């Protein structure tokens, strides 16, 4: 998945703890195999290879995940869109070789294939069809959260009453620490990602952060985030990081990027409409905005 996963479990002894951690690793690997675009025969690639040609039958699990993705696309008015895969590396390549921005016209031409409304689902046959040739889907915006959530469910089924699954900073925590206290989670400081600017005590919650410090290029002294607005094909500006707190790691992961795309006002307005969803936004001037009912320490 291109991400590091750290798994913590509370267990009676080290042997049981390691056995449980192994179960979680196997579940994460299973999901990676299902969703990756790096293996020719993955279901994601089969869907992409048949874009504009015909529907592809997929596992119910993949179908249901895509269905949930489309639901998130609808509530974020397309700011979250798994068909972003059609923006290829020729437009955005966040490494040292990139020295100038693509022009707005070129970017706009490439985003015409990004449209979740052209992902056609057939529930009766569990098939997925991408209407336009050249369309591609990818699970970069939700995959690691989904894997973290599924690994947690696997451990719960195996009677692991508390632990943390951390997928490169997107994490799901449940139960209590051995001392009976909630888990303490640091919210990354966008200017010093290894440090925390705030702490939260959580249990049975998931936290996901999308920040411009994760992957970016600096062109003529200005930092451009890897978060691309699907409507323009250009990177978002003005926001350094978005942290989402939800009861489910998949939903937290999926909401972090679109809130950054939507912007502070629209993003916070949406968060406040959804029960049990909270948000912290840091703008380019280090000003902190929070959704309702959130207390920072």
ABEGO torsion letter per residue (X at the ends): XGBBBBBBBBBABAAAAAAAAAAAAAAAAAAAAAABAABAABAAAAAAAABGABBBBBBAAAAAAAAAAAAAAAAAGGABBAAAAABBAAABBBBAABABBBBAAAAAAAAAABBAAABBBBAAAGBBBBABBGBBBBAAAAAAAAAAAAAAAAAAAAGBABEBBBBGGBBBBBEBBAAGBBBBBBBBBAABAABBABBBBBBGBBBBBBBAAABBBBBGGBBBBABBBAAAGBBBBGBABBBBBBABAAAAAAAAAAAAAAEAAAAAAAAAABBGBBBBBBBAAGBBBBBBGBBBX
